């Protein structure tokens, strides 16, 4: 009878020890009996990543769980400890991302660039993860991007408007020069009109050059070279006329100079082409950006 009692006690003890061992095994508290290995992934931002969440391959096959999270005081951010099932060997150059099944779905760790080729990650290895941006950051990025696009469209529209004003100014200037060529006595009464027009044209040229610079347009583009060459040519011609207005003796010769007239006519034609192109399709200028 006494032996029977001892046997029962022994069985209870053995059963208790077995239950404890099994519990420790499934909880992962026995390193030598672990079913997997741990990988430490550094993140700067988690975005409500849940402990106990899934670790997946390419957003599909579950290969592990998120065991815990701890701070990373040396580098900032946090370290997420992943428990990877031992039957899955992860190559060292794999990428660890924080993903979400949907906009409001639970987040998980996604392993991409998985090849299954050595060298493999081992227990205790530390890798860099790619953090998930917050919704606020995403909205801010989109807003900044849209703002840049809007600014470029507005600047492009301003270029079209400036070109229109410039074409009109040069038209008036060409008309006055034509009258001067017909009637030399018309010069004295036209000097002020010419001065006003060239001053306005110079201001339009300055605005146009600034707008082109603000848009950071590539000078390697053929169309942009044409626009810049036209602007430079017009600026030279207008400066010539402005300079002549300060010298009464040379005014007549310069204003009736046929080369000046030809230069203005070429400039007007080029400006008309560019102005019409941009007026018809303001977005066309945006296609010249690099």
C-alpha positions in Angstrom: 0.0 0.0 0.0 2.8 2.4 0.9 4.6 1.6 -2.4 1.3 2.3 -4.3 1.1 5.8 -2.6 4.7 6.5 -3.5 4.1 5.5 -7.1 1.1 7.8 -7.3 3.1 10.7 -5.9 5.9 10.0 -8.4 3.5 9.9 -11.3 2.0 13.3 -10.2 5.4 14.8 -9.9 6.5 13.5 -13.3 3.3 14.7 -14.9 3.7 18.1 -13.3 7.2 18.4 -14.6 6.1 17.4 -18.0 3.4 20.0 -18.0 5.8 22.7 -17.0 8.3 21.7 -19.7 5.6 21.6 -22.4 4.4 25.0 -21.3 7.9 26.5 -21.3 8.5 24.9 -24.7 5.4 26.4 -26.3 6.1 29.8 -24.7 9.6 29.8 -26.1 11.3 30.1 -22.7 13.6 27.2 -23.3 16.4 28.3 -25.7 17.6 24.8 -26.3 14.1 23.7 -27.2 13.1 26.7 -29.2 11.2 26.1 -32.4 12.6 29.1 -34.1 15.1 31.9 -33.9 15.0 35.6 -33.0 15.8 38.5 -35.3 16.1 42.0 -34.0 14.8 44.7 -36.4 15.5 48.4 -35.8 12.7 50.9 -36.7 12.4 54.6 -36.3 8.6 54.5 -36.3 6.1 51.7 -35.7 2.7 53.2 -36.2 0.8 51.0 -33.6 2.5 47.7 -34.6 0.9 45.1 -32.3 2.9 42.7 -30.2 1.9 39.2 -31.2 1.3 40.3 -34.7 2.3 38.3 -37.8 5.5 38.2 -39.7 4.8 37.3 -43.3 6.7 36.6 -46.5 5.6 38.9 -49.3 2.4 39.7 -47.5 1.2 36.1 -47.5 2.8 33.2 -45.8 3.1 33.6 -42.0 6.6 32.7 -40.9 6.8 34.1 -37.4 5.4 36.5 -34.8 6.2 39.8 -33.3 7.5 38.8 -29.9 8.2 42.1 -28.2 9.4 45.7 -28.6 12.1 47.5 -26.8 13.7 51.0 -27.0 16.9 51.7 -28.8 18.5 54.4 -26.7 21.8 54.5 -28.6 20.4 55.2 -32.0 16.9 56.3 -31.2 13.7 54.6 -32.3 12.9 51.0 -31.2 13.9 47.4 -31.8 11.3 44.9 -32.7 12.1 41.3 -31.7 10.7 38.8 -34.2 10.4 35.1 -33.6 10.9 33.3 -36.9 9.9 29.6 -37.3 13.0 27.5 -37.7 11.9 25.9 -40.9 12.1 29.3 -42.7 15.6 30.5 -43.5 15.7 34.3 -44.3 18.4 35.6 -46.5 20.5 38.5 -45.0 19.6 40.9 -47.7 15.9 40.5 -47.2 13.9 43.7 -46.4 11.7 44.1 -43.3 8.7 46.4 -43.8 5.8 47.5 -41.7 2.6 46.8 -43.7 -1.1 46.9 -43.2 -3.7 44.6 -44.7 -5.9 47.7 -45.4 -6.2 51.4 -44.5 -7.6 50.5 -41.0 -6.3 46.9 -40.9 -3.9 45.5 -38.3 -0.2 46.1 -39.1 2.3 43.3 -39.6 5.9 42.8 -40.5 6.4 41.9 -44.2 9.6 40.3 -45.5 10.3 41.2 -49.1 13.2 40.5 -51.4 13.1 36.9 -50.0 15.3 34.5 -52.0 15.9 31.7 -49.6 19.6 31.7 -50.6 22.5 32.0 -48.2 23.9 33.7 -46.3 21.0 33.4 -43.8 20.0 35.4 -40.7 20.9 33.6 -37.5 19.5 33.8 -34.0 20.3 37.2 -32.5 21.1 39.0 -35.7 20.2 42.7 -35.9 18.9 44.3 -39.1 17.6 47.6 -40.3 13.8 47.8 -41.0 11.9 50.3 -43.1 9.5 52.2 -41.0 5.9 52.9 -41.8 5.2 56.6 -42.2 2.3 58.0 -40.2 -0.9 59.1 -42.0 -0.1 62.8 -41.1 3.3 62.4 -42.8 1.8 60.9 -45.9 -0.8 63.7 -46.2 2.0 66.3 -45.6 4.1 64.7 -48.4 1.1 64.6 -50.8 0.3 68.3 -50.0 3.9 69.4 -50.6 4.0 67.5 -53.9 0.7 69.1 -55.0 1.9 72.5 -53.9 5.0 72.2 -56.1 2.9 71.1 -59.1 0.4 74.0 -58.5 3.3 76.5 -58.2 4.8 75.2 -61.5 1.5 75.5 -63.3 0.9 79.0 -61.9 4.4 80.0 -63.0 3.9 78.5 -66.4 0.7 80.5 -66.8 2.5 83.6 -65.7 5.1 82.9 -68.4 2.3 82.7 -71.0 0.8 86.0 -69.8 4.2 87.7 -69.8 4.9 86.5 -73.4 1.6 88.0 -74.5 2.4 91.4 -73.0 5.9 91.2 -74.5 4.5 90.4 -78.0 2.1 93.4 -77.7 4.9 95.7 -76.6 7.1 94.8 -79.5 4.2 95.1 -82.0 3.7 98.7 -80.8 7.5 99.3 -81.0 7.7 97.9 -84.6 4.7 100.0 -85.6 6.4 103.2 -84.4 9.7 102.3 -86.0 7.7 101.7 -89.3 6.2 105.2 -89.1 9.7 106.6 -88.4 11.0 105.0 -91.5 8.2 106.5 -93.5 8.4 110.0 -91.9 11.6 111.2 -90.4 9.8 114.1 -88.8 7.8 111.7 -86.7 10.9 110.8 -84.6 10.8 113.7 -82.1 7.1 113.1 -81.2 7.6 109.3 -80.9 10.7 109.3 -78.6 8.6 109.2 -75.4 6.3 106.5 -76.7 9.3 104.4 -77.7 10.9 105.0 -74.3 7.7 103.9 -72.4 7.3 100.8 -74.6 11.0 99.6 -74.3 10.8 100.2 -70.5 7.8 98.0 -70.3 9.4 95.4 -72.6 12.5 95.4 -70.4 10.3 94.8 -67.3 8.5 91.9 -69.1 11.9 90.4 -70.1 13.1 90.6 -66.5 9.9 88.9 -65.3 10.2 86.2 -68.0 13.8 85.4 -67.2 13.0 85.2 -63.5 10.1 82.9 -64.1 12.2 80.6 -66.3 14.9 80.5 -63.6 12.3 79.7 -60.9 11.1 76.8 -62.9 14.6 75.3 -63.0 14.2 74.5 -66.7 16.9 72.4 -68.4 19.0 74.4 -70.8 19.8 71.2 -72.7 16.3 71.1 -74.2 16.1 72.4 -77.7 12.8 74.3 -77.3 14.0 75.9 -74.1 17.2 77.0 -75.9 15.1 78.7 -78.5 13.1 80.5 -75.8 16.2 81.6 -74.0 17.9 82.7 -77.2 14.8 84.8 -78.2 14.7 86.4 -74.8 18.5 87.3 -74.9 18.1 88.6 -78.5 15.2 90.7 -77.5 16.9 92.0 -74.4 19.9 93.1 -76.5 17.7 94.9 -79.1 15.7 96.7 -76.4 18.9 97.7 -74.6 20.2 99.0 -77.9 17.2 101.2 -78.4 17.2 102.4 -74.7 20.8 103.3 -75.1 20.2 105.2 -78.3 17.4 107.3 -76.6 20.0 108.8 -74.3 22.1 110.0 -77.3 20.2 112.4 -79.5 22.8 112.4 -82.2 22.6 108.6 -82.7 18.9 108.2 -82.2 18.0 108.7 -85.9 20.6 106.3 -87.2 19.7 103.5 -84.7 15.9 103.8 -85.0 15.9 103.7 -88.8 18.5 101.0 -88.9 17.1 98.2 -91.0 18.9 95.5 -89.0 17.1 96.7 -85.8 13.8 96.4 -87.7 14.6 92.9 -88.9 15.7 91.8 -85.4 12.4 93.0 -84.0 10.4 91.3 -86.6 12.2 88.0 -86.0 11.7 88.4 -82.3 8.0 89.1 -82.6 7.5 86.0 -84.8 9.4 83.8 -82.3 7.5 85.2 -79.3 4.2 84.7 -81.1 5.0 81.0 -81.6 6.0 80.4 -78.0 3.2 82.6 -76.7 0.5 80.7 -78.7 2.0 77.3 -77.7 1.9 78.1 -74.0 -1.5 79.9 -74.2 -3.1 76.9 -76.0 -1.5 74.3 -73.7 0.1 75.8 -70.4 1.1 72.3 -69.4 3.3 71.9 -72.5 6.1 73.9 -70.8 6.0 71.5 -67.8 7.1 68.7 -70.1 10.5 70.5 -70.6 11.3 70.0 -66.8 13.9 67.6 -65.7 
